[in-house]
Amino acid sequence: MSLPETRLPESWGKGKPFGRSFWVFAALAVLAGGLCYRIKGEDAFIEALAGDLDLFMVLLPRMAAAMLMAGLVQVLLSRALVARWVGGQSGLKGICIAGLAGILTPGGPMTSFPLVVAFHISGADRGALVAYLTAWSLLGLQRMLVWEIPLMGTEFAFLRLLAGLALPIIAGLIARRLPFGPIGAKAEDA
């Protein structure tokens, strides 16, 4: 059994884990570390590094699982299916489907963003991806069930859901109409 070939846009720098954004963040981290050491001293600096290492060890397995899940989703969903349901020609229906998927996606950014990458690689268009992320961040069902209803009550949670329900659709429609080239394309390719 052979797996389908995965193609990332060339501008994503496949095989280049240390691109420009990495070096910017690395420089900022070194700068912040130097300031911490200079202002707070060696003990605070070592305590901050230990906290960072603890956080890294907590996040690493979650990120690995999320990336594995995104890879499996990409293999399980055919490009034709994704393009038909949430691709550029799917119209308003595709944006609504992506928004509903965003509402139903549990978990934090380590779940949703790898899924967005998988959907993008599988053929979803930017309007659907924006609708998905907007719905996930504003209208997540998990957040409503775990936090809003217990703390604020059913009426408040329902009112907030109704007030924000159109926002993923509006955001997806705006994203489709913006005059940019395809996601991941270089400016000269657009």
N, C-alpha and C positions, 0 to 999 in steps of 0.2 A: 504494500500500500504506500503510495507516495503522497506527500503533502503538497498542497498548492503553493506556488511561489508567492512570497510576500514582497511587494514593491513599495518602498517608501519614496516620497518625492525626493529628487536629487538634492534639493536645497536643505533637506533635513540633515544632511551630512552623515549618512549611514556609515558606520564604522569610525566615526569621529566623536567619541564620548567627551572629548575635551575641546569643545567649540568655544566660540567667543563668549557666550553667556556663562559658561563654567568659569572662565578666567576672570570675568568681571566679578562674579560672586566670590571667587577665591581671593581676589585682591581686596574686596570689601571685608571678607572674614579676617584676613591678615591684618588689615587696618584696625578693625574692631578689636581683635585680640591684642594688638600693640597698645591701643588706647586703654583697654581694660588693665593690662599689665602695668602701664605707666600711672594710671589714675588710682586703681584699687589695690595694686600690689600683686605679688607672686601667689599668695594664698587664694585670692579671689580668682586669679587667672586659672589656676589649677582646678579650683572648684567648678568654674565655668566649663573647662575642658571635660571634666568628669561628667557633668550634666549633659554635655553634648554627646559624649560617647554613649551614655545611657539612652538618650533619645534616639540615636542612630541604631542601637541594638533593638529598640522597640519597633522602629519604622522599617528596618530592613526586611524582616520576614513578611510584613504586611505588603510592602511594595512588591516583593517577589511574587507573592500570591496574586496580587492585583494584575501584575504584568502577565502571569501565567493565564489568568482568567481572560484577560483581553486577547491574548494570542489564541486561546481556544475559541472564543467568540468569533474572532476573525476567520478561523478555519471552518467553523460550523455554519456561518452565514455566507452564502454565496454572494458574489458581487451583484449578480443579476437581481437577487431577492432584495438586497439592501438598496440598490438603485431604484427598483420599482416602488419600494415602500417609503424611502426617505431620501431618494436621490433628487437631482435638480429638476426632473420632470414630474415629480410626485405632487407638485402643487401644494395647496393648502392642506390637503390630507396628510402629506408627508410631514409638514410642520406640526400638525396636531398629534400625529403618532409619536414623533420625537418628543414633544412636550409631555405626552402621557407617559412615555418611557422614563423621562426625567423625574416625573412625580413619583413613579413607582420604584426607582432605583434606591436601594438602601445604602447607608454608609456615607463616608466622607469622601474627600477628594481622591483618596487612594483607590477608591472604587470607580468613581465617575470619570475621572480623567483618562485612565487607561482604556475605559470603554469608549470614550469619545475618539481616542486615537484609533482604536480598532474599527469603529464605525466609519471614520474618515477614510482609512485605508481600504475599507470594504466598499466604498462608493457613496456614502452619505454626503449631501452637499452642505455648504456652510450655513444655510438657513436652518436646516434641521439640527445641525450641531449646536448652533446658538440657542435654538428653542429648547433643546435637551438640557443644556447647561443652565439656562435661565429657569426652567421649570424645576430642575433638581435643586438649585440654590434657593429659590423663592417658595416653592410649593411642595417640598418633599414630604411624602406621606409619613415616613418614619419620624421626622421631626414633629409633625402634627400629633401623631399618636403618643409619642414618648414625652414631649414637652408641652405643647400648646394645650391640648385637651386637659391633661391633669393639672396644669398650673393656671390656665386662663379660662377653662371651660369650653364646652362644645360650641356655644353660640359665638364666642370670639374666634375660635379656630375656623368655623364655617364662614364667618364674615370675612376673615382675612383671606381664606381660600377663594371666595367669590370675588373679592376686590382685586386679587392678583391673577386670576385665571386667564385673562386676555394677554397678560404681559409676555409670556413665552411666544405666543403667536405673533404679536406685534414685533418683538425682537427678531424672530426668525424671518419675517417678511422684510424688515429693514435690512437685515444681513444679506438677503438675496439681492437686494436692489443697490447695494453699495458698489461703487465703480472700482472694485479691486479684481485682480485676476484670481485664479483658483488658489485655494489654501495650499501653501507649501511651494508655490511657483515663485521663481525669481522675478524681479521687476521687469527685466527685459523679455521674459517669457510671456508675460500677461498681455 
